[in-house]
Amino acid sequence: MRALDLAVIATYFVVTISIGLYSSRKSRGTDGYFLGGRNFPGWAIGLSFIGSTISSVTFIAFPADSFKTTWVRLLPNFAYPLVVTFAGLLFVPLFRSGRIRSAYHYLSLRFGALVSVYAAVIYLMVQIVRSSTILYLLAILLSSITGLSTPVCILLAAGATALYTVKGGFEAVVWTDVIQMIILVLGAGACIATIFYALPGGLNQILAEASAAGKISFQDLNPATGRLESIPSGFSLTEKTTLMLVLVGVSQFVAGQLDQDTVQRWCSAKSTSEARKSMVVLGFGALPIWASFMFLGTCLWVFYQHFPSEVSGSILNGSRKAEDILPHFIVTALPGGVRGLVASAALPAAMASLSSSISASGMVWVNDLHRTYF
């Protein structure tokens, strides 16, 4: 990477850590530290939701999947607007009643201490696995861009995230999420714009060639034949169908609405109406962003049809992981400065999810386990 790229990445680290240090001056008491004083506007919580929902899985895996196959993995996400609307109407008033501080506080009030402790411990274990997955995908990208080893990249990204999250509390988490979400969208837009500029036909050429090849569709790749095939649309418990993929999304996202990451944000809003506004922002914002990353993968496929490389060919013939395609494009195709911006966009993709996990896990440990039993 050039000095300009490294300067952009360094600036991002400095800004996020500075937000954490500044926020630490305002975090007073448990509610101030873990809930930001319960004083956030709905739009900020909504953007924070989006930032934490869109992880490095989105940044790396979505473009990789649509590059190799189609948009079929987007189908579960179509359930998201419906689920968040349901959550805004039913779950938000439930958790905003009284002074509930966490999902497990509610469980202790409703079902007793044993159920609450069991759920809290399981949550903490799941967060370790989830955070490890997100951080590993981020380290792959950073390692390929910077040339640093994967363990060093893990320590760099995780260390900076832990610093501003632990120091600044939930106030730092929310406002860095907002900034990170904006940078993430700009990074994806920079990649797409670069491809538009490189192809003589721009957007029309991408849409025409991708549509002709069935890339902008919900077909699936048959591993036996290597061809795209349509999937059935009806209900089935024995094969993959369009309806079943959407129902999978419903079950996944409903469970996600009851995670501590979500409940913590609802409890941090100024009022119940502001918490509901955050769900409107989330419901109308997340799906288009997910779709844009799928579109980025489609753009990459068209780009490498005209500018083939050894890496793109190896991915398409199955001898290399599809997750390598976006890092390869960033390193080889983006101009100086823009490369640093996109690399900085990959950082928010993971750091927003990690910071939310650290803050929520800390709140569960302190309030629901340590204070009560130790």
N, C-alpha and C positions, 0 to 999 in steps of 0.2 A: 504494500500500500504506500501511497505517496504521503508526504508530510501533511498536505492539506486534509487528506482523509483521516489521518490519525488525530489531527487537531480537532476535526468535527466530533470524533468519538470522545476525545478527552473533554471537550466542552460539554457534551451530554452528561458525562459522569459528574463533572463539577456542578452543573446546574441541579441535577437530582439530589446530590449530597447536600448542596446548599439549602435546598428546600427542606430537607430533613432537619438540618441544624437550625434553620429559622423557625420551623414549626415546633421544635422542642421548647422554645421559649414560651409557647402558649399552652402547652399540655400540662394541665393542673388536675390532679386527682384521677381516679380510675375512669370516670366518665369522660374527662378531658383527654386522657391518653388513648383509651380504647374506642371512644365514640365521637371524638372531636367536639365534646360539649353538647352533642345532639343539636347542632346548629347549621347543618349543611343544606343548601338549596337543592331542589329536585333535579335540576339540569346537571349539576356537578356530580351528584350521586349516580345519575344515569350514565354519564360519560365514564365515570369510574367503573361502573358495572361493565360497560363495553370493553374498557381497557383490560380488566381482569379476566373477562370471558375470552378475549382474543389472545391466545398464548402463542408460544413458539410453535406449537402444533399447527396453528392456523397459518403462521408465516412460512413455515417450511413444508409441512405435510400437505396442505390444501393445494398449493401450486404444483407440488410433486405429483399428487394424485390426478389432477386434471391434465397435466402434461402426459402422463403415462396412459390414462384412460379417458374418462369423461367427467361430467359433473354429478355422477350418481351419488357420491358421498355427501353432496349438499342436501339430499332429500330429507334426512332427519332434521335438518335445521329449519325446514319449512314449518315445523311444529312450534317453533320458538315464539313467534308473535302471539299465538293462541295461548301458550302456556304462561307467558308473562302477563297477559291480560287477566287470565284466571287468577294468577298470584296476586296481582294488584287489587282485585276485587275481594278475594277471600283471605289470603294469608297476611297481607299488610295490616288490615285492621286487627287481626288476631295478635300479631306480635307487637303492635303499637299500643295495645291496651295495657294500662298500668305502667310499670317501670321494668319491663322485661329487658334484660341485657344480652341474652344469648339464646340460641335454640335449645341449649341444654338446661338453661335456667327454666325455660318453659316446661321441658320434660320433667324436671324435678317437681315443679308445682302441680303438674297434671298427673304424673304416673309414679312419682316417688324417686328417691335417691338412686336406687339400684339401676333403674332404666337409664337415668341421666348419666351416671358414671360409665355404664357400658357404651352408650352412644358416643360420649365424649372421647373415650379411649379409642374406639374404632375410627372416629373422625381424625384424630391425631395420627394414627397409623396410615390412613389413606392419604393424608397430606404429605407425608414423607415420600410415599411412592409417586404421587402426582408431581410434587416438586422436583423429584429426581428425574423424571421423564422430561419435563419441560426444560430443566437446566441442561440435560444431556443434549437435547436437540439444539439448544442455543450454542453450546460449546462446539458442536460440529461446525456450525456456521462461522463462529468467531475464529476457530482454529484454521479453517480453510482460507479465511480472508487475511488474518494477521500473521499466520505461520507459527503462532504459539502452540504449545502442546494442549491437548484437551483438558488435562487436570488444571493447568494454569488458567485456562479460559473459564473453567468452572469456578475456581477460587476468585477470579477477578469479578465476574458478574454477580456471584452469590455474595461475595464480601461487600460490594458496593450497595447491593439491595438490602442486606441485613443492616448495614450502617445507617442508611437514611430511614429505614422502617423502625428499627429499635430506638433510634435517637428521637425521631420526630413523631412517633405514634401514628394514630389513624389520620390525623390532619395531614401528615406528609403523604400517607398512602393515597388519599383521595386526590390531592392536587397534583401529585406526580402521575397518577393514573390519567388525569385529564390531559396533561402535557404529552405523556407517552402515547395516548391514543391518537392525538393529532400527528405526532411524528410518524407513527406506524402507517397511517393513511397516506401521508406524504411520501413515505418510502415506497409503498406499493405503487402509488401514482407515478413516481419517478421511473420505476422499472417499466411500467406500461408505456409511458411517454417516450422512453428511449427506444422501445420496440416500434412504436408508431413512426418515429423519425427514421429508423433504419430501413423500414419497408416502404417501397415507393407508393403502394396503395393505401398505406395507413390503416385506419380502422376498417374501411370497407374490404380491404384485402384480407384482413384477419377474419372477419365475419364470414366472408365468402368461402375461403379455403377451409376454415374450421368446420363450418356447417356442412360442406361437401363431404368431409371426412367423418362426419358424425361426432365430432368432438364436443360440440355444444348440444349435448343431449343427456338423457339419463339412461343410456345403454351401459352395459357392463362388459368388461374384458373377460373373455373365456380363456383361461390359462392353457387349456388343451389345444385350442385352435389358434390362439393369438389374435382373434378377431372380436370386434365389438358386436354384442348381441343385445336385443331388446329384452327387458325383464318384464314378467307379468305384472298386472296392475291390481289384482284382487287380493283377498284375504287368504293366507296360507300359513301353516305352522311347520311346513317341511321345506319350503324354498324361499329365496329372496324375492320379494315383490315390492312395488312402489308403496303400496299401503302399509306393508309391514315395516319398511324403513322409516316412514313417517311416525308410526306408532312407537318404534324404538326411540325416536327423538322425543316423543311425548314423555315416555317413562324416564328417560335420562334427564330431561330438563325439569320435570316436576320434582325429582329427587334433588336436583341442583338448587331449586328455589327454597329448599328447606335446610341447606347447608349454612354453617355459621358465617361464611363469607357474605352470603346474601342477607341473612338476618341482621348481621352487624351493620350493614349499610342502611337497612330500613330503620333500625333503631337510632341511627346517627342523624336522620333527617330532622328538619325543623318541626315538621308536623306530619300527620297522616296523609294530608293532601300532597305535600311535597314528596313523600315516599312513593305515592302513587304516580306522580309526575315522572319520577325516576324510571318507573317501569315502562311508561310511554316512550321515553327517550331510548331505553334499552330495546324495546320491542320493535321500534321503527328504525333503529340504527344498526343493530348487530347483523341482521340478515343481509342487507346490502353490502356490508363490509366483507362478510364471509363470501358472498358471491363475487366480489371484486378480486379476491385472492384466487378463486377458481378461474376467473377470467384471466388473471395473470398467468396461470399455468397454461391456458389455451394459447395465449399470446406467445409464450415461450416455445410451444410446439410449432407454431407457424414460423417463428423466427429461425428455429434450428432446421426447418425444412429447407430454408434458403441459405443458411449459414451453418451447415453441419459441422460438428466437432466430434472428436473421439469420445468425449464424455456423454454427449447427447445420444450418440449412436449406441453406446454401451448400455445406457439406461433403457432405450427403446427395445433393445434385443434381450433385455432381462439379465445381463451380466453385471449390472451395477445398480445400486440403490437409487430410486427416483428422488430421494431427499437431497441428492447431490446437485440437482439441476439448478436450483436458485443460487446457491453459493458459487457454482461455476459461472453462471451468468453475471453475477455481481463482480467477480474477480476479472473476468475477461472482456465484458461488453460495456460496462458502465464507465463513463469518464471520471477523471479525478474530481474530488469534492462530492459528486453525486454518489460515488462508491461509499464514501464515509457517511453520507446521509442515510443510505439504505442500510448500512451496517448498524448505524445508530437506531434505525427503525426496528431492527431485529432485537436489539436490547430491550426496548419497551415491551415487545411481544412476550418476552419471558419475565422481565422484571416486574411488570404490573401483576402478573399472576403470582409470582413469588412473594411480593410484598403483601398482597392480600392474604396469602396463606400464612405468612409469618405473623401478621397482626392478628388474624382470626385465631390461629393456634395459640398464640400467647394469651389472648383473652380467655379462651377456653381453659387453658392450664391455670391461669391466675384465679379467675372467678369461680370456675365450676369444679376445680380439683384442689388446687393448693390451699386456697382460703378456707374451703369447707372441710378438708380432711387432714391438712397438715399444719 
